[in-house]
Amino acid sequence: MRGMMMDRPLLISQIIEFAAVNFPDQEIVSRTTEGPIHRYTYPELAKRTRQLAKALETLGVKPEDRIGTIAWNTYRHLEIYYASSGMGAICHTMNPRLPADQLIYIVNHAKDRFIFVDLTFLPLLEKLHEHFPDVEGFVVMTDEANMPKTDLPRVHCYETLLKAQDGDYTWPEFDEHTASSMCYTSGTTGNPKGVLYSHRSNVLHALYVLSISGVPINEDSSILPVVPMFHVNAWGVPYFGLIAGAKLVFPGPKLDGPSLADLIEEEQVTDAWGVPTVWLGLLGHMRQQGKTFSSLKRTLIGGSAAPRAMITEFRDKYGVEAIQGWGMTEMSPLGTVSIPRPSMRGDWDNELEIRGKQGRLMFGVEMKIVDADGNTLPHDGESQGELLVRGNAVIDGYYENPEATAKAFSDDGWFRTGDVSTIDPDGYMEIVDRVKDVIKSGGEWISSIDLENEAVAHPEVAEAAVIGVKHAKWQERPLLIVVREQGSSVGKEDMLKFLEERVAKWWLPDDVVFVEELPHGATGKLQKAKLREQFKDYTLPTE
Ligand code: AMP
C-alpha cells in the first residue's frame, strides 16, 4: 500500500525563499576580492539571486546549461550557486589551482556555456580562454568601478548584469532528480572525473548534516566556511547554513592565519569549517600572538586526517571542540563525524582516541568494509578493508565517463571509496590509508598515514610523507620523506629512534630522506603519486 502523502520536489530554490522569509535579519558577511567587508541580509541575497536568474535568462541560459565559476567564497559566488541551480541550469564550480591542462579538460568536458570569474583569476582566464571554444561569455564578478581592462572576449560585468533586472522572478518547479551542480574530482592518475549533484541530493545532504547530534547549527550560529566553494559545495555550508538560519561569514581570498583570526573575532564566528592546513596557519598565528578566541566553539576538520595534536591544542588552549569529519566529493561530501558518545566522554585520552578516528556515520549514509574478494569484514576495529558506501547523496556514476564509472562500484552497487579503513564495534571508522598508498610488506599492510602521523609528532618535523619503495625480499618497504622545521638539523638516526618507541618494529622505515618541500595537489593534499615517481629508482640501504 502506498502512503497517502503529497509528493513535492526537493528543490534548491526552496531553501533561499524559505531562508529569506524566516530569517529576515540574518546576515551574510564577505571579505571581498576588492578588499572591503560586504554585508547584507538573507532577503537581499534572495532578491539579488532572483535578479541574477533573470540576467542569466537574458543571456540565453537554458535549463541544463553549465555555468562555470572560478571564484573565492563570497556572497556573489553564493548568488551564482542559487541563481543557476534555481533556474534549472547547473552550477559548475572549478578549482583555480588545478594545472592548466586539467582546467581546460574540465571546461570542455562539462561544456560550460558561461564562466563567472573573480578578479583574482581573470589573468588565468586571459591565458586560457582560447582553449574554450564553446564558452559563449565570461562574467567578471565585480562592479563597474572595479572592472579592469581585459583581453578576454565577450566579457560582462556582474553588477551591470544585475542592475538591469528587477527581483521579480518565480523559480520554476521541476523534478527533484534534476542536476543542480557539478564538481570535478582529481584522482592520482588520469583526467578529473565529474560529479553531478541533483537538487534532491543537495537538499537531503543539507538535512542530513543538520541532523548530526553534536554539531548544532541554528540562528545563533555564525559559520565560517574556509573550505572553498569550488570544492564540494564548501561541504554543503551554503545549503544547510541557510536552512538553519545561520549567519554566514565568507573569507574571500584571505585564508592566512591573521586574516582568519581577525574575521573570526570581528564577526563572532562560532563554527569554522576547513582542512587541517588552514588550521595550522590559524593556530600558528594565535600561538605567536598569544591570542585567544572569544566566540569560536567548534571547528570541523576534514579533507585529510586531523592530527591529534591539533585536536588537543584547540581544546586545551582555546576551549574549542575540534570535530573530525570524513567524506568525498562523490558523497556531497560528508559521511562520518567523530564525536564521542556521551558515555565515552570524561577521560581525555580515551576521547582523543575516538576524536582521532574519522568517525561515526551521519544519517543517510551506509558503510561497510570488504576484503579484496568483496567479502564483508567484521566491525572489530582490527580488520582492514576497502571502505564502501551508499546513500542518497552518493554518486551513482561519473558524468559522461563510463570507464571511471565501471571501476567505481562493487557488484552489489556500493561506491568504492578507495580508502582502506577499520570500523570498531562502536561504529567508529578509522582511515588506515588510500588503497593506492598502503605499503605491502611481505604480504602485510603498513599504513603510510599512521607512520606519517607519528613522524610529524616529532617537534622538529614540519611535514612528512611515507611511500612504499620496491624491495627484493619484502616486495615493498617504507621510505620516510621529511621536511624539517626551519633551523632544525634532525637526522635519520634521530627519526628512527623517535619512531622505534611508537610503531611496530617491522613498520620502521628502511630509510629516511630530507627534502625542502613535498608536492601538494590543488586541494592541498599530498601527491603520493608524484613522490612515488620521484623515488621510483631509489635503492633502500636494506636491499
Ligand atoms: P575529496 O573528494 O577531494 O574531498 O577527497 C576525498 C578523500 O580525502 C577521501 O577519500 C579520503 O582519502 C580523504 N579524506 C577526507 N577526509 C578525511 C579525513 N578526515 N581523514 C583522512 N582522510 C580524509
Boltz pocket constraint, residues with backbone or C-beta under 6 A from the ligand:
constraints:
  - pocket:
      binder: B
      contacts: [[A, 185], [A, 186], [A, 232], [A, 301], [A, 302], [A, 303], [A, 304], [A, 305], [A, 306], [A, 324], [A, 325], [A, 326], [A, 327], [A, 328], [A, 329], [A, 330], [A, 333], [A, 358], [A, 417], [A, 418], [A, 419], [A, 431], [A, 434], [A, 523]]
      max_distance: 6.0
